[in-house]
């Protein structure tokens, strides 16, 4: 865990004791060894993979909500396309060689500087209210197994600022909120068993985004 970027492969195979230790690392930014708390380096990022197919058919366990909620975003990675797969197979020796010799391409100080820049991206009150309207509407949805925690709007808030910066702006637009909603909520929303098959998580998010009024204007701090 004492690395700036920690990659955990197939996290849903980890035993409960490991997951419990992971909670402390992701929430408190520290680990405790023999009763002594040790601070993790900054920045600290945990990236994990999970085989959702094996979860669905019962081969592996579903992650506890407390663990899932601490991941800011989720991205679904499908199979390689028909056109790309032969290229991957034919280039596997080169790919493995390049991965083995990969070097650092960015300094920690640069990353911390980028984080500071993202934190200075402006979020207008009307945009913040729009984001909270989306979250509150989801919390009232009877099809959800459990309500969203406060970590959900925090994740949308943080990611929307990063998306705004990537798009060359120092202020967040409602479109940034919309774009941030899917990757931050897809893993946090659980559909009740009686509604599964008739509605998906994407359907639920789409409905809410179409329902909550979008603010007509925002104010930049420029």
N, C-alpha and C positions, 0 to 999 in steps of 0.2 A: 504493500500500500504506500510505501514511501517513495513514490515517483510522482512526477507532475501529471502524467497521463497513465491511468491504470485500465487495462483492457481485460475484461472477464469474459471468457468464452462459455456459452451455454450456462448462464447463471442459475437457471431453474434446476440444474443438477446439483447445486451446492447444498450441503447439509445445513440444518437449522442453526447450528453454532456459528458457521461461517456467515450466514445471512445476518445473524444478530450482531456480529462484529462489524459487518458492513454498514449497518444502521448508524453506529457510532461514528464511523469514518465519514459517511456522507452528510450526517446532520451536524456533528460537533467539530468536524475537521480535525479529529484526533483519534488515536487508538490507545487502548489501555493494556499494558503488559505488566503482569505481576502487581497490579494495583497502581502502577505509575502511568499517568496520562502523557502521551507523547504527541506533540503537534505535528500535523502533516504539512508538507511544503506548499507554498503558494506560487502559482495557481495549482489547484488540484482538481482533476477531472476524472470521473469514473465512466467508462464506456463498457456496456455489456451487450452480449448477444443472447437471444433466447429462441429456441426452436418452438414456435407456437403450434406447429402441426403435431408434434409429439405431446404437447399439453392437451390439445383438443381430443386426441385419441387415448389419453390416459397413460402414456408411457412415462411421462415426467410430471412433476408437481407444478401447480400454478403458484406464482410468486405471491406472497402476502401483500395486501394493499399498502401496508406501511413501507415496504421496499419499493413497490412500483411508484408510489407517490413521490418518492425522493428523486426519481429520474425526471429531469426537466422536460425532455422531449423523447419521442420514439419515431423511428423510421422503419417502414416495412421494406425489406430487401427481397425481391423475388428472384426467380431463376434467370440465368443469362439468356438473352434472346437468341433466336435461331441463327441470326447473322453474326452475332458477336461470339457465340460459343466456339466455333472452329478457330477463330482468331486467338481466343484464350488458350485453347488446347495446343495449338501450334506454336505459341509463344511462351509456354509454361517454363521452359528452361531459362529464358531471358528474364521473365518476371521474377522467378525465385532468386536468381542471381542479383537482380537489382534490389529486391527486398532485403537480402542478406547484407548488402553493402550500403543500405540507406543511412544517410547522415542527417544530423540536425539541420533544419533549414530556417529556424527562427529562434531568437534569443528569448529567454524568460522575461527580461526587461521589456522587450517589445510587446510580448503578450500582455503583461501587466499594464502597459501603456494603452493598448487597444481596449482592455477592460475598462480603464478609466474614461476613455473617450465614449464608450457605449453608455456608461452611467451618466454622462452629461447630455445625452439625447433628451430633448424636451418632450413631455407628454402633457397635452392640454387637458384641462379638467373635463371637457366634453368627451374627449376620446377615452379618458379613464372611466367615466360614467358609462360609456358605451360598452367597454370591456366588462365592467361589473354587471351590466344588464344582461349580457350573454351568460355569465356565470350564474346569476340568480335565476334566470329562466331555466337553465339546466337543472339547478337544484330543485325546482318545482316539478320537474318532469317525472311522472309516476312510473315511467318505464325504466328508470335508473335504479340499480340495486342499492346504491349508496350515494349520498350527496358529495359534491366536490369539496375538498378541503381548501383552506386558504392558500396552500401551495400551488393550486391550479391557476388562480389569477396572478400570483407572483411569477409563475413561469411564463404566462402570456405576456405580462408586462416586460419582463427581461428580454424575451425573444423578439418582441415587436420593436424594441429599441435597437437591437442588433440588426434586424432586417431593414429598418429605416437607414441605419448607417451604411449598410451594404448597398443601398439604393441611392447613396449620395446625399442624404438628408440628415439634418440635426434635429428633426422633429418627427413624431409618429403620426401617421395617417390611419384612418379606420381600416384601410386596406391592409396595413401592416398587422393590425389586430386580427383581421380575418385570416391572413396567411399564417399567423402564429397559433391560431386556435386549433387547427388540425393536429400538428405534431405534438402539442402540449397536452391535448385532451384525449387523443386516441387510446392511450394506454390507461387513462384514469377513469374512463367511462365503462361501466359494466351494465349490460342489459339484463333485466330480470328474466328468469327462465321462461315464463309464460309469453314473453314477447320475442324471444329469440326465434329467428327464422322468418319473422314478419317485418323486422326492422333491424338495421345495422347501426353501428356507432356513427358512421358517416352520414346516414340518413338523419339521425338525431341532431348532429351538428349543423347540417344543412338547413334543417327546419328552423333551428334557433337563429341562425344567421339571417334567414329570410324574414323572421318575425320581429327581431329587435331593431328599432329605428336607428338609422345611421345618422350621426350628427352632420349637419350641413356645412359646417365650417370648423376650422381649427386655427389656433393662433401660434405662430412661431416665435421663438425667443430671439430671432435674428434682429 
